[in-house]
Amino acid sequence: MKTKPKGKYAWSVTVGEKGQIVIPKQARAIFGIEPGDSLLLLGDEKRGIAIPPKDSMTELFSTIFEGGGEE
């Protein structure tokens, strides 16, 4: 039996009528997401949607503004 890679997770969520999703409790605990936090939702038509952890924003913005993304 295969074990999951350390630090890798997958959750299933349902989109409500207003387009809202609920972030699972375990995910909120692992990533330190608290009520009132603002999150960045990233989308790529080829790769999908990502919600990066709060502490990765500095690295993310550096990559974006240094030309790390495709045009």
PQR file of N, CA, C, O and H, with PARSE charges and radii, in Angstrom:
ATOM      1  N   MET A   1       0.838  -1.188   0.000 -0.4000 1.5000
ATOM      2  CA  MET A   1       0.000   0.000   0.000 -0.0000 2.0000
ATOM      3  C   MET A   1       0.881   1.248   0.000  0.5500 1.7000
ATOM      4  O   MET A   1       1.826   1.352   0.781 -0.5500 1.4000
ATOM      5  N   LYS A   2       0.561   2.190  -0.882 -0.4000 1.5000
ATOM      6  CA  LYS A   2       1.318   3.434  -0.955 -0.0000 2.0000
ATOM      7  C   LYS A   2       0.920   4.367   0.177  0.5500 1.7000
ATOM      8  O   LYS A   2      -0.244   4.428   0.572 -0.5500 1.4000
ATOM      9  H   LYS A   2      -0.207   2.106  -1.517  0.4000 1.0000
ATOM     10  N   THR A   3       1.894   5.083   0.684 -0.4000 1.5000
ATOM     11  CA  THR A   3       1.602   6.117   1.676 -0.0000 2.0000
ATOM     12  C   THR A   3       1.670   7.464   0.975  0.5500 1.7000
ATOM     13  O   THR A   3       2.381   7.631  -0.016 -0.5500 1.4000
ATOM     14  H   THR A   3       2.840   5.033   0.363  0.4000 1.0000
ATOM     15  N   LYS A   4       0.919   8.418   1.505 -0.4000 1.5000
ATOM     16  CA  LYS A   4       0.916   9.743   0.878 -0.0000 2.0000
ATOM     17  C   LYS A   4       2.236  10.451   1.161  0.5500 1.7000
ATOM     18  O   LYS A   4       2.843  10.248   2.212 -0.5500 1.4000
ATOM     19  H   LYS A   4       0.342   8.282   2.310  0.4000 1.0000
ATOM     20  N   PRO A   5       2.675  11.278   0.226 -0.5600 1.5000
ATOM     21  CA  PRO A   5       3.907  12.044   0.456  0.2800 2.0000
ATOM     22  C   PRO A   5       3.745  12.968   1.661  0.5500 1.7000
ATOM     23  O   PRO A   5       2.688  13.568   1.856 -0.5500 1.4000
ATOM     24  N   LYS A   6       4.784  13.077   2.454 -0.4000 1.5000
ATOM     25  CA  LYS A   6       4.746  13.930   3.638 -0.0000 2.0000
ATOM     26  C   LYS A   6       4.453  15.377   3.242  0.5500 1.7000
ATOM     27  O   LYS A   6       5.056  15.919   2.316 -0.5500 1.4000
ATOM     28  H   LYS A   6       5.643  12.590   2.296  0.4000 1.0000
ATOM     29  N   GLY A   7       3.518  15.984   3.961 -0.4000 1.5000
ATOM     30  CA  GLY A   7       3.173  17.381   3.732 -0.0000 2.0000
ATOM     31  C   GLY A   7       2.232  17.615   2.566  0.5500 1.7000
ATOM     32  O   GLY A   7       1.944  18.765   2.234 -0.5500 1.4000
ATOM     33  H   GLY A   7       3.027  15.544   4.713  0.4000 1.0000
ATOM     34  N   LYS A   8       1.748  16.565   1.941 -0.4000 1.5000
ATOM     35  CA  LYS A   8       0.824  16.695   0.805 -0.0000 2.0000
ATOM     36  C   LYS A   8      -0.577  16.303   1.258  0.5500 1.7000
ATOM     37  O   LYS A   8      -0.751  15.303   1.955 -0.5500 1.4000
ATOM     38  H   LYS A   8       1.982  15.631   2.210  0.4000 1.0000
ATOM     39  N   TYR A   9      -1.575  17.090   0.864 -0.4000 1.5000
ATOM     40  CA  TYR A   9      -2.955  16.873   1.292 -0.0000 2.0000
ATOM     41  C   TYR A   9      -3.893  17.060   0.122  0.5500 1.7000
ATOM     42  O   TYR A   9      -3.549  17.712  -0.864 -0.5500 1.4000
ATOM     43  H   TYR A   9      -1.433  17.903   0.298  0.4000 1.0000
ATOM     44  N   ALA A  10      -5.065  16.495   0.229 -0.4000 1.5000
ATOM     45  CA  ALA A  10      -6.123  16.713  -0.752 -0.0000 2.0000
ATOM     46  C   ALA A  10      -7.451  16.695  -0.005  0.5500 1.7000
ATOM     47  O   ALA A  10      -7.693  15.820   0.827 -0.5500 1.4000
ATOM     48  H   ALA A  10      -5.345  15.965   1.029  0.4000 1.0000
ATOM     49  N   TRP A  11      -8.305  17.661  -0.304 -0.4000 1.5000
ATOM     50  CA  TRP A  11      -9.629  17.732   0.289 -0.0000 2.0000
ATOM     51  C   TRP A  11     -10.642  17.931  -0.820  0.5500 1.7000
ATOM     52  O   TRP A  11     -10.317  18.424  -1.900 -0.5500 1.4000
ATOM     53  H   TRP A  11      -8.108  18.372  -0.979  0.4000 1.0000
ATOM     54  N   SER A  12     -11.849  17.547  -0.544 -0.4000 1.5000
ATOM     55  CA  SER A  12     -12.947  17.771  -1.473 -0.0000 2.0000
ATOM     56  C   SER A  12     -13.869  18.824  -0.861  0.5500 1.7000
ATOM     57  O   SER A  12     -14.196  18.756   0.324 -0.5500 1.4000
ATOM     58  H   SER A  12     -12.113  17.146   0.333  0.4000 1.0000
ATOM     59  N   VAL A  13     -14.285  19.791  -1.666 -0.4000 1.5000
ATOM     60  CA  VAL A  13     -15.209  20.822  -1.194 -0.0000 2.0000
ATOM     61  C   VAL A  13     -16.355  20.942  -2.184  0.5500 1.7000
ATOM     62  O   VAL A  13     -16.239  20.539  -3.341 -0.5500 1.4000
ATOM     63  H   VAL A  13     -14.020  19.846  -2.628  0.4000 1.0000
ATOM     64  N   THR A  14     -17.455  21.497  -1.717 -0.4000 1.5000
ATOM     65  CA  THR A  14     -18.625  21.710  -2.561 -0.0000 2.0000
ATOM     66  C   THR A  14     -18.829  23.207  -2.747  0.5500 1.7000
ATOM     67  O   THR A  14     -18.729  23.977  -1.791 -0.5500 1.4000
ATOM     68  H   THR A  14     -17.549  21.824  -0.776  0.4000 1.0000
ATOM     69  N   VAL A  15     -19.111  23.616  -3.969 -0.4000 1.5000
ATOM     70  CA  VAL A  15     -19.372  25.015  -4.254 -0.0000 2.0000
ATOM     71  C   VAL A  15     -20.858  25.271  -4.025  0.5500 1.7000
ATOM     72  O   VAL A  15     -21.712  24.589  -4.592 -0.5500 1.4000
ATOM     73  H   VAL A  15     -19.193  22.991  -4.746  0.4000 1.0000
ATOM     74  N   GLY A  16     -21.160  26.274  -3.176 -0.4000 1.5000
ATOM     75  CA  GLY A  16     -22.537  26.627  -2.881 -0.0000 2.0000
ATOM     76  C   GLY A  16     -23.173  27.457  -3.986  0.5500 1.7000
ATOM     77  O   GLY A  16     -22.518  27.809  -4.967 -0.5500 1.4000
ATOM     78  H   GLY A  16     -20.467  26.828  -2.715  0.4000 1.0000
ATOM     79  N   GLU A  17     -24.434  27.762  -3.822 -0.4000 1.5000
ATOM     80  CA  GLU A  17     -25.189  28.522  -4.826 -0.0000 2.0000
ATOM     81  C   GLU A  17     -24.588  29.887  -5.128  0.5500 1.7000
ATOM     82  O   GLU A  17     -24.715  30.388  -6.246 -0.5500 1.4000
ATOM     83  H   GLU A  17     -24.966  27.476  -3.025  0.4000 1.0000
ATOM     84  N   LYS A  18     -23.936  30.490  -4.141 -0.4000 1.5000
ATOM     85  CA  LYS A  18     -23.327  31.810  -4.333 -0.0000 2.0000
ATOM     86  C   LYS A  18     -21.860  31.715  -4.752  0.5500 1.7000
ATOM     87  O   LYS A  18     -21.152  32.722  -4.767 -0.5500 1.4000
ATOM     88  H   LYS A  18     -23.833  30.083  -3.233  0.4000 1.0000
ATOM     89  N   GLY A  19     -21.399  30.505  -5.092 -0.4000 1.5000
ATOM     90  CA  GLY A  19     -20.018  30.326  -5.521 -0.0000 2.0000
ATOM     91  C   GLY A  19     -19.035  30.202  -4.366  0.5500 1.7000
ATOM     92  O   GLY A  19     -17.824  30.250  -4.586 -0.5500 1.4000
ATOM     93  H   GLY A  19     -21.974  29.687  -5.080  0.4000 1.0000
ATOM     94  N   GLN A  20     -19.521  30.045  -3.157 -0.4000 1.5000
ATOM     95  CA  GLN A  20     -18.659  29.964  -1.981 -0.0000 2.0000
ATOM     96  C   GLN A  20     -18.252  28.518  -1.702  0.5500 1.7000
ATOM     97  O   GLN A  20     -18.995  27.576  -1.980 -0.5500 1.4000
ATOM     98  H   GLN A  20     -20.504  30.006  -2.979  0.4000 1.0000
ATOM     99  N   ILE A  21     -17.052  28.373  -1.145 -0.4000 1.5000
ATOM    100  CA  ILE A  21     -16.604  27.069  -0.681 -0.0000 2.0000
ATOM    101  C   ILE A  21     -16.238  27.185   0.797  0.5500 1.7000
ATOM    102  O   ILE A  21     -15.919  28.271   1.280 -0.5500 1.4000
ATOM    103  H   ILE A  21     -16.448  29.138  -0.919  0.4000 1.0000
ATOM    104  N   VAL A  22     -16.286  26.074   1.500 -0.4000 1.5000
ATOM    105  CA  VAL A  22     -15.858  26.030   2.888 -0.0000 2.0000
ATOM    106  C   VAL A  22     -14.501  25.339   2.917  0.5500 1.7000
ATOM    107  O   VAL A  22     -14.355  24.226   2.411 -0.5500 1.4000
ATOM    108  H   VAL A  22     -16.545  25.191   1.107  0.4000 1.0000
ATOM    109  N   ILE A  23     -13.515  25.992   3.505 -0.4000 1.5000
ATOM    110  CA  ILE A  23     -12.193  25.387   3.634 -0.0000 2.0000
ATOM    111  C   ILE A  23     -12.265  24.410   4.803  0.5500 1.7000
ATOM    112  O   ILE A  23     -12.628  24.809   5.910 -0.5500 1.4000
ATOM    113  H   ILE A  23     -13.632  26.896   3.917  0.4000 1.0000
ATOM    114  N   PRO A  24     -11.928  23.140   4.582 -0.5600 1.5000
ATOM    115  CA  PRO A  24     -12.031  22.139   5.645  0.2800 2.0000
ATOM    116  C   PRO A  24     -11.245  22.529   6.899  0.5500 1.7000
ATOM    117  O   PRO A  24     -10.197  23.169   6.818 -0.5500 1.4000
ATOM    118  N   LYS A  25     -11.768  22.135   8.049 -0.4000 1.5000
ATOM    119  CA  LYS A  25     -11.167  22.475   9.346 -0.0000 2.0000
ATOM    120  C   LYS A  25      -9.703  22.061   9.405  0.5500 1.7000
ATOM    121  O   LYS A  25      -8.863  22.833   9.867 -0.5500 1.4000
ATOM    122  H   LYS A  25     -12.620  21.615   8.115  0.4000 1.0000
ATOM    123  N   GLN A  26      -9.384  20.849   8.943 -0.4000 1.5000
ATOM    124  CA  GLN A  26      -8.001  20.379   8.978 -0.0000 2.0000
ATOM    125  C   GLN A  26      -7.100  21.294   8.145  0.5500 1.7000
ATOM    126  O   GLN A  26      -5.987  21.609   8.564 -0.5500 1.4000
ATOM    127  H   GLN A  26     -10.067  20.222   8.567  0.4000 1.0000
ATOM    128  N   ALA A  27      -7.566  21.717   6.985 -0.4000 1.5000
ATOM    129  CA  ALA A  27      -6.778  22.608   6.129 -0.0000 2.0000
ATOM    130  C   ALA A  27      -6.573  23.962   6.812  0.5500 1.7000
ATOM    131  O   ALA A  27      -5.476  24.521   6.775 -0.5500 1.4000
ATOM    132  H   ALA A  27      -8.471  21.460   6.644  0.4000 1.0000
ATOM    133  N   ARG A  28      -7.632  24.487   7.433 -0.4000 1.5000
ATOM    134  CA  ARG A  28      -7.499  25.780   8.146 -0.0000 2.0000
ATOM    135  C   ARG A  28      -6.491  25.664   9.271  0.5500 1.7000
ATOM    136  O   ARG A  28      -5.697  26.580   9.487 -0.5500 1.4000
ATOM    137  H   ARG A  28      -8.523  24.034   7.463  0.4000 1.0000
ATOM    138  N   ALA A  29      -6.510  24.560   9.986 -0.4000 1.5000
ATOM    139  CA  ALA A  29      -5.567  24.366  11.104 -0.0000 2.0000
ATOM    140  C   ALA A  29      -4.128  24.240  10.596  0.5500 1.7000
ATOM    141  O   ALA A  29      -3.221  24.874  11.137 -0.5500 1.4000
ATOM    142  H   ALA A  29      -7.154  23.816   9.811  0.4000 1.0000
ATOM    143  N   ILE A  30      -3.921  23.438   9.578 -0.4000 1.5000
ATOM    144  CA  ILE A  30      -2.574  23.217   9.046 -0.0000 2.0000
ATOM    145  C   ILE A  30      -1.969  24.514   8.518  0.5500 1.7000
ATOM    146  O   ILE A  30      -0.789  24.789   8.740 -0.5500 1.4000
ATOM    147  H   ILE A  30      -4.657  22.922   9.139  0.4000 1.0000
ATOM    148  N   PHE A  31      -2.779  25.312   7.818 -0.4000 1.5000
ATOM    149  CA  PHE A  31      -2.260  26.519   7.178 -0.0000 2.0000
ATOM    150  C   PHE A  31      -2.517  27.796   7.966  0.5500 1.7000
ATOM    151  O   PHE A  31      -2.239  28.891   7.476 -0.5500 1.4000
ATOM    152  H   PHE A  31      -3.737  25.089   7.638  0.4000 1.0000
ATOM    153  N   GLY A  32      -3.045  27.669   9.186 -0.4000 1.5000
ATOM    154  CA  GLY A  32      -3.219  28.828  10.055 -0.0000 2.0000
ATOM    155  C   GLY A  32      -4.220  29.837   9.539  0.5500 1.7000
ATOM    156  O   GLY A  32      -4.045  31.039   9.736 -0.5500 1.4000
ATOM    157  H   GLY A  32      -3.270  26.779   9.584  0.4000 1.0000
ATOM    158  N   ILE A  33      -5.272  29.369   8.879 -0.4000 1.5000
ATOM    159  CA  ILE A  33      -6.289  30.269   8.338 -0.0000 2.0000
ATOM    160  C   ILE A  33      -7.315  30.551   9.426  0.5500 1.7000
ATOM    161  O   ILE A  33      -7.919  29.632   9.979 -0.5500 1.4000
ATOM    162  H   ILE A  33      -5.415  28.392   8.719  0.4000 1.0000
ATOM    163  N   GLU A  34      -7.505  31.824   9.725 -0.4000 1.5000
ATOM    164  CA  GLU A  34      -8.406  32.257  10.795 -0.0000 2.0000
ATOM    165  C   GLU A  34      -9.569  33.055  10.208  0.5500 1.7000
ATOM    166  O   GLU A  34      -9.449  33.610   9.116 -0.5500 1.4000
ATOM    167  H   GLU A  34      -7.015  32.571   9.276  0.4000 1.0000
ATOM    168  N   PRO A  35     -10.695  33.117  10.925 -0.5600 1.5000
ATOM    169  CA  PRO A  35     -11.812  33.952  10.460  0.2800 2.0000
ATOM    170  C   PRO A  35     -11.343  35.391  10.223  0.5500 1.7000
ATOM    171  O   PRO A  35     -10.607  35.950  11.037 -0.5500 1.4000
ATOM    172  N   GLY A  36     -11.762  35.973   9.131 -0.4000 1.5000
ATOM    173  CA  GLY A  36     -11.376  37.343   8.795 -0.0000 2.0000
ATOM    174  C   GLY A  36     -10.116  37.446   7.948  0.5500 1.7000
ATOM    175  O   GLY A  36      -9.811  38.520   7.429 -0.5500 1.4000
ATOM    176  H   GLY A  36     -12.360  35.519   8.470  0.4000 1.0000
ATOM    177  N   ASP A  37      -9.370  36.340   7.795 -0.4000 1.5000
ATOM    178  CA  ASP A  37      -8.172  36.371   6.951 -0.0000 2.0000
ATOM    179  C   ASP A  37      -8.566  36.611   5.499  0.5500 1.7000
ATOM    180  O   ASP A  37      -9.636  36.196   5.055 -0.5500 1.4000
ATOM    181  H   ASP A  37      -9.617  35.467   8.217  0.4000 1.0000
ATOM    182  N   SER A  38      -7.695  37.278   4.778 -0.4000 1.5000
ATOM    183  CA  SER A  38      -7.866  37.433   3.336 -0.0000 2.0000
ATOM    184  C   SER A  38      -6.946  36.439   2.655  0.5500 1.7000
ATOM    185  O   SER A  38      -5.788  36.285   3.045 -0.5500 1.4000
ATOM    186  H   SER A  38      -6.825  37.615   5.139  0.4000 1.0000
ATOM    187  N   LEU A  39      -7.460  35.769   1.641 -0.4000 1.5000
ATOM    188  CA  LEU A  39      -6.669  34.796   0.907 -0.0000 2.0000
ATOM    189  C   LEU A  39      -6.567  35.223  -0.544  0.5500 1.7000
ATOM    190  O   LEU A  39      -7.448  35.910  -1.062 -0.5500 1.4000
ATOM    191  H   LEU A  39      -8.400  35.895   1.325  0.4000 1.0000
ATOM    192  N   LEU A  40      -5.502  34.821  -1.192 -0.4000 1.5000
ATOM    193  CA  LEU A  40      -5.298  35.101  -2.598 -0.0000 2.0000
ATOM    194  C   LEU A  40      -5.661  33.854  -3.380  0.5500 1.7000
ATOM    195  O   LEU A  40      -5.139  32.775  -3.102 -0.5500 1.4000
ATOM    196  H   LEU A  40      -4.786  34.263  -0.772  0.4000 1.0000
ATOM    197  N   LEU A  41      -6.541  33.987  -4.344 -0.4000 1.5000
ATOM    198  CA  LEU A  41      -6.958  32.884  -5.198 -0.0000 2.0000
ATOM    199  C   LEU A  41      -6.299  33.088  -6.551  0.5500 1.7000
ATOM    200  O   LEU A  41      -6.526  34.106  -7.206 -0.5500 1.4000
ATOM    201  H   LEU A  41      -6.965  34.864  -4.570  0.4000 1.0000
ATOM    202  N   LEU A  42      -5.486  32.127  -6.975 -0.4000 1.5000
ATOM    203  CA  LEU A  42      -4.782  32.219  -8.243 -0.0000 2.0000
ATOM    204  C   LEU A  42      -5.401  31.249  -9.230  0.5500 1.7000
ATOM    205  O   LEU A  42      -5.762  30.133  -8.855 -0.5500 1.4000
ATOM    206  H   LEU A  42      -5.302  31.301  -6.443  0.4000 1.0000
ATOM    207  N   GLY A  43      -5.529  31.653 -10.476 -0.4000 1.5000
ATOM    208  CA  GLY A  43      -6.097  30.774 -11.484 -0.0000 2.0000
ATOM    209  C   GLY A  43      -5.283  30.754 -12.753  0.5500 1.7000
ATOM    210  O   GLY A  43      -4.776  31.782 -13.202 -0.5500 1.4000
ATOM    211  H   GLY A  43      -5.236  32.559 -10.780  0.4000 1.0000
ATOM    212  N   ASP A  44      -5.163  29.586 -13.318 -0.4000 1.5000
ATOM    213  CA  ASP A  44      -4.487  29.381 -14.588 -0.0000 2.0000
ATOM    214  C   ASP A  44      -5.377  28.446 -15.391  0.5500 1.7000
ATOM    215  O   ASP A  44      -5.651  27.332 -14.945 -0.5500 1.4000
ATOM    216  H   ASP A  44      -5.574  28.751 -12.953  0.4000 1.0000
ATOM    217  N   GLU A  45      -5.833  28.870 -16.562 -0.4000 1.5000
ATOM    218  CA  GLU A  45      -6.773  28.072 -17.340 -0.0000 2.0000
ATOM    219  C   GLU A  45      -6.233  26.688 -17.683  0.5500 1.7000
ATOM    220  O   GLU A  45      -7.014  25.761 -17.891 -0.5500 1.4000
ATOM    221  H   GLU A  45      -5.610  29.774 -16.924  0.4000 1.0000
ATOM    222  N   LYS A  46      -4.926  26.533 -17.743 -0.4000 1.5000
ATOM    223  CA  LYS A  46      -4.329  25.235 -18.060 -0.0000 2.0000
ATOM    224  C   LYS A  46      -4.021  24.402 -16.816  0.5500 1.7000
ATOM    225  O   LYS A  46      -4.133  23.177 -16.851 -0.5500 1.4000
ATOM    226  H   LYS A  46      -4.291  27.286 -17.574  0.4000 1.0000
ATOM    227  N   ARG A  47      -3.635  25.051 -15.723 -0.4000 1.5000
ATOM    228  CA  ARG A  47      -3.184  24.313 -14.544 -0.0000 2.0000
ATOM    229  C   ARG A  47      -4.202  24.269 -13.416  0.5500 1.7000
ATOM    230  O   ARG A  47      -4.095  23.406 -12.544 -0.5500 1.4000
ATOM    231  H   ARG A  47      -3.544  26.047 -15.695  0.4000 1.0000
ATOM    232  N   GLY A  48      -5.188  25.165 -13.396 -0.4000 1.5000
ATOM    233  CA  GLY A  48      -6.217  25.139 -12.365 -0.0000 2.0000
ATOM    234  C   GLY A  48      -6.133  26.294 -11.392  0.5500 1.7000
ATOM    235  O   GLY A  48      -5.537  27.332 -11.679 -0.5500 1.4000
ATOM    236  H   GLY A  48      -5.275  25.866 -14.105  0.4000 1.0000
ATOM    237  N   ILE A  49      -6.741  26.092 -10.232 -0.4000 1.5000
ATOM    238  CA  ILE A  49      -6.848  27.124  -9.198 -0.0000 2.0000
ATOM    239  C   ILE A  49      -5.953  26.745  -8.021  0.5500 1.7000
ATOM    240  O   ILE A  49      -5.826  25.570  -7.675 -0.5500 1.4000
ATOM    241  H   ILE A  49      -7.225  25.249  -9.999  0.4000 1.0000
ATOM    242  N   ALA A  50      -5.341  27.745  -7.418 -0.4000 1.5000
ATOM    243  CA  ALA A  50      -4.494  27.524  -6.239 -0.0000 2.0000
ATOM    244  C   ALA A  50      -4.784  28.594  -5.200  0.5500 1.7000
ATOM    245  O   ALA A  50      -5.039  29.750  -5.537 -0.5500 1.4000
ATOM    246  H   ALA A  50      -5.444  28.699  -7.698  0.4000 1.0000
ATOM    247  N   ILE A  51      -4.742  28.204  -3.952 -0.4000 1.5000
ATOM    248  CA  ILE A  51      -4.838  29.134  -2.825 -0.0000 2.0000
ATOM    249  C   ILE A  51      -3.565  28.922  -2.007  0.5500 1.7000
ATOM    250  O   ILE A  51      -3.519  28.039  -1.151 -0.5500 1.4000
ATOM    251  H   ILE A  51      -4.534  27.265  -3.678  0.4000 1.0000
ATOM    252  N   PRO A  52      -2.535  29.726  -2.264 -0.5600 1.5000
ATOM    253  CA  PRO A  52      -1.262  29.506  -1.582  0.2800 2.0000
ATOM    254  C   PRO A  52      -1.319  29.890  -0.108  0.5500 1.7000
ATOM    255  O   PRO A  52      -2.096  30.765   0.274 -0.5500 1.4000
ATOM    256  N   PRO A  53      -0.494  29.237   0.732 -0.5600 1.5000
ATOM    257  CA  PRO A  53      -0.431  29.607   2.148  0.2800 2.0000
ATOM    258  C   PRO A  53       0.016  31.051   2.318  0.5500 1.7000
ATOM    259  O   PRO A  53       0.758  31.588   1.496 -0.5500 1.4000
ATOM    260  N   LYS A  54      -0.449  31.671   3.398 -0.4000 1.5000
ATOM    261  CA  LYS A  54      -0.149  33.085   3.648 -0.0000 2.0000
ATOM    262  C   LYS A  54       1.347  33.373   3.644  0.5500 1.7000
ATOM    263  O   LYS A  54       1.776  34.393   3.105 -0.5500 1.4000
ATOM    264  H   LYS A  54      -1.052  31.234   4.066  0.4000 1.0000
ATOM    265  N   ASP A  55       2.141  32.495   4.234 -0.4000 1.5000
ATOM    266  CA  ASP A  55       3.567  32.776   4.365 -0.0000 2.0000
ATOM    267  C   ASP A  55       4.342  32.631   3.061  0.5500 1.7000
ATOM    268  O   ASP A  55       5.542  32.904   3.037 -0.5500 1.4000
ATOM    269  H   ASP A  55       1.792  31.667   4.672  0.4000 1.0000
ATOM    270  N   SER A  56       3.703  32.215   1.989 -0.4000 1.5000
ATOM    271  CA  SER A  56       4.399  32.088   0.712 -0.0000 2.0000
ATOM    272  C   SER A  56       4.194  33.308  -0.186  0.5500 1.7000
ATOM    273  O   SER A  56       4.696  33.329  -1.310 -0.5500 1.4000
ATOM    274  H   SER A  56       2.728  31.994   2.009  0.4000 1.0000
ATOM    275  N   MET A  57       3.476  34.309   0.282 -0.4000 1.5000
ATOM    276  CA  MET A  57       3.153  35.462  -0.559 -0.0000 2.0000
ATOM    277  C   MET A  57       4.394  36.230  -1.009  0.5500 1.7000
ATOM    278  O   MET A  57       4.456  36.650  -2.165 -0.5500 1.4000
ATOM    279  H   MET A  57       3.069  34.292   1.195  0.4000 1.0000
ATOM    280  N   THR A  58       5.359  36.424  -0.157 -0.4000 1.5000
ATOM    281  CA  THR A  58       6.563  37.172  -0.533 -0.0000 2.0000
ATOM    282  C   THR A  58       7.278  36.470  -1.671  0.5500 1.7000
ATOM    283  O   THR A  58       7.650  37.101  -2.660 -0.5500 1.4000
ATOM    284  H   THR A  58       5.308  36.083   0.782  0.4000 1.0000
ATOM    285  N   GLU A  59       7.473  35.157  -1.534 -0.4000 1.5000
ATOM    286  CA  GLU A  59       8.130  34.380  -2.584 -0.0000 2.0000
ATOM    287  C   GLU A  59       7.308  34.401  -3.876  0.5500 1.7000
ATOM    288  O   GLU A  59       7.855  34.527  -4.971 -0.5500 1.4000
ATOM    289  H   GLU A  59       7.171  34.644  -0.731  0.4000 1.0000
ATOM    290  N   LEU A  60       6.010  34.279  -3.732 -0.4000 1.5000
ATOM    291  CA  LEU A  60       5.117  34.280  -4.890 -0.0000 2.0000
ATOM    292  C   LEU A  60       5.209  35.603  -5.656  0.5500 1.7000
ATOM    293  O   LEU A  60       5.387  35.608  -6.874 -0.5500 1.4000
ATOM    294  H   LEU A  60       5.565  34.177  -2.843  0.4000 1.0000
ATOM    295  N   PHE A  61       5.087  36.710  -4.946 -0.4000 1.5000
ATOM    296  CA  PHE A  61       5.144  38.009  -5.611 -0.0000 2.0000
ATOM    297  C   PHE A  61       6.504  38.261  -6.245  0.5500 1.7000
ATOM    298  O   PHE A  61       6.583  38.884  -7.304 -0.5500 1.4000
ATOM    299  H   PHE A  61       4.942  36.706  -3.956  0.4000 1.0000
ATOM    300  N   SER A  62       7.569  37.790  -5.619 -0.4000 1.5000
ATOM    301  CA  SER A  62       8.895  37.929  -6.217 -0.0000 2.0000
ATOM    302  C   SER A  62       8.953  37.205  -7.548  0.5500 1.7000
ATOM    303  O   SER A  62       9.487  37.738  -8.520 -0.5500 1.4000
ATOM    304  H   SER A  62       7.505  37.283  -4.759  0.4000 1.0000
ATOM    305  N   THR A  63       8.411  36.001  -7.605 -0.4000 1.5000
ATOM    306  CA  THR A  63       8.389  35.228  -8.842 -0.0000 2.0000
ATOM    307  C   THR A  63       7.578  35.932  -9.914  0.5500 1.7000
ATOM    308  O   THR A  63       8.011  36.032 -11.062 -0.5500 1.4000
ATOM    309  H   THR A  63       7.977  35.568  -6.815  0.4000 1.0000
ATOM    310  N   ILE A  64       6.398  36.423  -9.543 -0.4000 1.5000
ATOM    311  CA  ILE A  64       5.525  37.097 -10.512 -0.0000 2.0000
ATOM    312  C   ILE A  64       6.204  38.343 -11.084  0.5500 1.7000
ATOM    313  O   ILE A  64       6.229  38.534 -12.299 -0.5500 1.4000
ATOM    314  H   ILE A  64       6.045  36.342  -8.611  0.4000 1.0000
ATOM    315  N   PHE A  65       6.752  39.186 -10.212 -0.4000 1.5000
ATOM    316  CA  PHE A  65       7.293  40.451 -10.674 -0.0000 2.0000
ATOM    317  C   PHE A  65       8.686  40.337 -11.273  0.5500 1.7000
ATOM    318  O   PHE A  65       9.191  41.306 -11.839 -0.5500 1.4000
ATOM    319  H   PHE A  65       6.732  39.030  -9.224  0.4000 1.0000
ATOM    320  N   GLU A  66       9.311  39.180 -11.159 -0.4000 1.5000
ATOM    321  CA  GLU A  66      10.606  38.962 -11.805 -0.0000 2.0000
ATOM    322  C   GLU A  66      10.440  38.260 -13.141  0.5500 1.7000
ATOM    323  O   GLU A  66      11.421  37.803 -13.727 -0.5500 1.4000
ATOM    324  H   GLU A  66       8.901  38.393 -10.699  0.4000 1.0000
ATOM    325  N   GLY A  67       9.200  38.169 -13.631 -0.4000 1.5000
ATOM    326  CA  GLY A  67       8.953  37.577 -14.934 -0.0000 2.0000
ATOM    327  C   GLY A  67       8.917  36.065 -14.919  0.5500 1.7000
ATOM    328  O   GLY A  67       9.170  35.430 -15.943 -0.5500 1.4000
ATOM    329  H   GLY A  67       8.403  38.541 -13.155  0.4000 1.0000
ATOM    330  N   GLY A  68       8.603  35.469 -13.765 -0.4000 1.5000
ATOM    331  CA  GLY A  68       8.582  34.015 -13.654 -0.0000 2.0000
ATOM    332  C   GLY A  68       7.383  33.353 -14.303  0.5500 1.7000
ATOM    333  O   GLY A  68       7.396  32.139 -14.504 -0.5500 1.4000
ATOM    334  H   GLY A  68       8.396  35.985 -12.933  0.4000 1.0000
ATOM    335  N   GLY A  69       6.339  34.115 -14.639 -0.4000 1.5000
ATOM    336  CA  GLY A  69       5.137  33.509 -15.216 -0.0000 2.0000
ATOM    337  C   GLY A  69       5.128  33.578 -16.727  0.5500 1.7000
ATOM    338  O   GLY A  69       5.838  34.381 -17.333 -0.5500 1.4000
ATOM    339  H   GLY A  69       6.329  35.101 -14.475  0.4000 1.0000
ATOM    340  N   GLU A  70       4.298  32.710 -17.340 -0.4000 1.5000
ATOM    341  CA  GLU A  70       4.139  32.737 -18.795 -0.0000 2.0000
ATOM    342  C   GLU A  70       3.194  33.853 -19.197  0.5500 1.7000
ATOM    343  O   GLU A  70       2.327  34.254 -18.420 -0.5500 1.4000
ATOM    344  H   GLU A  70       3.721  32.058 -16.849  0.4000 1.0000
ATOM    345  N   GLU A  71       3.360  34.346 -20.399 -0.4000 1.5000
ATOM    346  CA  GLU A  71       2.442  35.360 -20.929 -0.0000 2.0000
ATOM    347  C   GLU A  71       1.583  34.772 -21.996  0.5500 1.7000
ATOM    348  O   GLU A  71       0.744  35.468 -22.566 -0.5500 1.4000
ATOM    349  H   GLU A  71       4.064  34.020 -21.030  0.4000 1.0000
TER
END
